[in-house]
């Protein structure tokens, strides 16, 4: 059974998320995946394992304050 988590595509354009991505030398999309994993919303998969950083507590708080959360979860 596969789970698909959907986020608003507008999140990758939020300057604060772009800033966090630049700090870690990655993309806003990967920052969002890290946030979801570190927050316990989803489990890590093969793509996540290639990234060797963790979001700092203040970065997790920032993303939480921005309201980053799935808009839809599909289970197939």
Backbone as CSV, one residue per row, in Angstrom:
resi,resn,N_x,N_y,N_z,CA_x,CA_y,CA_z,C_x,C_y,C_z
1,UNK,0.845,-1.162,0.000,0.000,0.000,0.000,0.900,1.239,0.000
2,UNK,0.693,2.119,-0.952,1.484,3.345,-1.066,0.685,4.528,-0.542
3,UNK,1.400,5.455,0.065,0.767,6.668,0.560,1.324,7.845,-0.209
4,UNK,0.457,8.727,-0.626,0.847,9.924,-1.356,0.437,11.132,-0.528
5,UNK,1.417,11.961,-0.163,1.140,13.163,0.619,1.266,14.358,-0.304
6,UNK,0.244,15.175,-0.361,0.232,16.336,-1.238,0.376,17.627,-0.434
7,UNK,1.273,18.489,-0.916,1.445,19.817,-0.343,1.138,20.835,-1.427
8,UNK,0.821,22.035,-1.020,0.590,23.107,-1.980,1.889,23.409,-2.719
9,UNK,1.832,23.494,-4.043,3.042,23.781,-4.815,3.554,25.188,-4.548
10,UNK,2.722,26.046,-3.998,3.145,27.412,-3.670,4.196,27.438,-2.570
11,UNK,4.275,26.395,-1.764,5.242,26.363,-0.668,6.684,26.464,-1.156
12,UNK,6.982,25.934,-2.335,8.364,25.980,-2.825,8.776,27.395,-3.226
13,UNK,7.827,28.310,-3.297,8.124,29.694,-3.642,8.213,30.605,-2.419
14,UNK,7.958,30.078,-1.232,8.022,30.877,-0.009,9.491,31.183,0.285
15,UNK,9.805,32.472,0.432,11.199,32.891,0.612,11.866,32.228,1.812
16,UNK,11.153,32.054,2.894,11.740,31.434,4.087,12.152,29.988,3.800
17,UNK,11.364,29.278,3.021,11.692,27.898,2.678,12.867,27.872,1.702
18,UNK,12.896,28.808,0.768,14.039,28.914,-0.138,15.318,29.209,0.645
19,UNK,15.219,30.062,1.662,16.370,30.406,2.493,16.911,29.163,3.208
20,UNK,16.019,28.384,3.809,16.432,27.161,4.500,17.092,26.208,3.498
21,UNK,16.534,26.108,2.306,17.111,25.234,1.282,18.522,25.681,0.912
22,UNK,18.717,26.982,0.737,20.051,27.484,0.405,21.038,27.198,1.529
23,UNK,20.602,27.308,2.778,21.480,27.019,3.926,22.000,25.589,3.893
24,UNK,21.176,24.681,3.390,21.542,23.264,3.377,22.007,22.791,1.994
25,UNK,22.079,23.705,1.036,22.536,23.330,-0.303,21.628,22.349,-0.999
26,UNK,20.320,22.545,-0.846,19.348,21.621,-1.419,18.187,22.407,-2.012
27,UNK,17.122,21.730,-2.337,15.953,22.374,-2.941,14.842,22.567,-1.911
28,UNK,13.943,23.513,-2.176,12.797,23.685,-1.269,11.966,22.405,-1.136
29,UNK,11.849,21.650,-2.220,11.087,20.402,-2.177,11.704,19.420,-1.179
30,UNK,13.029,19.305,-1.203,13.696,18.381,-0.290,13.632,18.870,1.155
31,UNK,13.640,20.180,1.336,13.466,20.728,2.694,12.096,20.335,3.226
32,UNK,11.080,20.412,2.383,9.729,20.049,2.812,9.652,18.563,3.170
33,UNK,10.335,17.717,2.391,10.363,16.287,2.708,11.044,16.079,4.064
34,UNK,12.166,16.760,4.272,12.860,16.650,5.557,11.940,17.066,6.702
35,UNK,11.233,18.143,6.507,10.323,18.620,7.551,9.264,17.562,7.866
36,UNK,8.670,16.995,6.833,7.631,15.990,7.040,8.171,14.759,7.760
37,UNK,9.396,14.357,7.416,10.007,13.196,8.064,10.378,13.520,9.502
38,UNK,11.074,14.627,9.706,11.508,14.979,11.058,10.323,15.272,11.982
39,UNK,9.204,15.685,11.411,8.008,15.958,12.214,7.189,14.702,12.474
40,UNK,7.579,13.592,11.837,6.862,12.342,12.035,5.616,12.195,11.194
41,UNK,5.424,13.085,10.227,4.246,13.018,9.367,4.394,11.900,8.346
42,UNK,5.621,11.649,7.912,5.873,10.564,6.966,7.190,9.882,7.322
43,UNK,7.384,8.673,6.797,8.611,7.926,7.033,9.610,8.212,5.915
44,UNK,10.884,8.086,6.243,11.939,8.304,5.254,11.892,7.216,4.193
45,UNK,12.250,7.606,2.980,12.374,6.634,1.900,13.774,6.760,1.307
46,UNK,14.010,6.123,0.200,15.329,6.123,-0.418,15.851,7.504,-0.758
47,UNK,14.986,8.406,-1.224,15.421,9.748,-1.590,15.921,10.510,-0.374
48,UNK,15.245,10.375,0.735,15.613,11.089,1.951,16.976,10.637,2.443
49,UNK,17.278,9.378,2.282,18.534,8.834,2.787,19.754,9.459,2.121
50,UNK,19.601,10.031,0.941,20.716,10.659,0.259,21.084,12.016,0.829
51,UNK,20.260,12.584,1.657,20.507,13.892,2.249,21.158,13.703,3.608
52,UNK,22.229,14.430,3.865,22.973,14.215,5.104,22.888,15.395,6.072
53,UNK,21.737,15.992,6.187,21.553,17.083,7.142,20.241,16.892,7.879
54,UNK,20.116,17.588,8.970,18.839,17.644,9.690,18.468,19.098,9.845
55,UNK,17.193,19.355,9.811,16.731,20.714,10.050,16.898,21.044,11.524
56,UNK,17.377,22.242,11.787,17.575,22.704,13.159,16.216,22.970,13.808
57,UNK,16.162,22.956,15.133,14.889,23.220,15.818,14.224,24.528,15.379
58,UNK,15.020,25.573,15.155,14.417,26.837,14.727,13.857,26.733,13.303
59,UNK,14.474,25.911,12.453,13.949,25.721,11.105,12.652,24.911,11.139
60,UNK,12.612,23.890,11.984,11.370,23.120,12.157,10.253,24.019,12.657
61,UNK,10.572,24.890,13.619,9.567,25.810,14.161,9.088,26.780,13.082
62,UNK,10.005,27.267,12.264,9.640,28.186,11.182,8.666,27.531,10.223
63,UNK,8.980,26.310,9.800,8.102,25.601,8.868,6.748,25.315,9.505
64,UNK,6.761,24.988,10.774,5.505,24.761,11.487,4.686,26.045,11.553
65,UNK,5.355,27.154,11.864,4.671,28.447,11.937,4.110,28.883,10.586
66,UNK,4.761,28.440,9.508,4.264,28.750,8.163,3.045,27.905,7.802
67,UNK,2.742,26.930,8.640,1.582,26.088,8.402,1.828,24.978,7.414
68,UNK,3.100,24.553,7.292,3.412,23.452,6.371,2.770,22.179,6.915
69,UNK,1.822,21.682,6.156,1.153,20.435,6.498,0.490,19.898,5.237
70,UNK,0.290,18.613,5.173,-0.332,18.049,3.976,-1.720,18.620,3.742
71,UNK,-2.015,18.890,2.477,-3.367,19.321,2.130,-4.245,18.121,1.822
72,UNK,-3.579,16.986,1.536,-4.320,15.787,1.198,-3.394,14.591,1.354
73,UNK,-3.926,13.516,1.848,-3.182,12.264,1.950,-3.984,11.204,1.211
74,UNK,-3.335,10.549,0.255,-3.994,9.472,-0.503,-3.309,8.159,-0.173
75,UNK,-4.097,7.144,0.116,-3.555,5.798,0.366,-4.086,4.897,-0.738
76,UNK,-3.155,4.267,-1.431,-3.555,3.400,-2.550,-3.111,1.994,-2.280
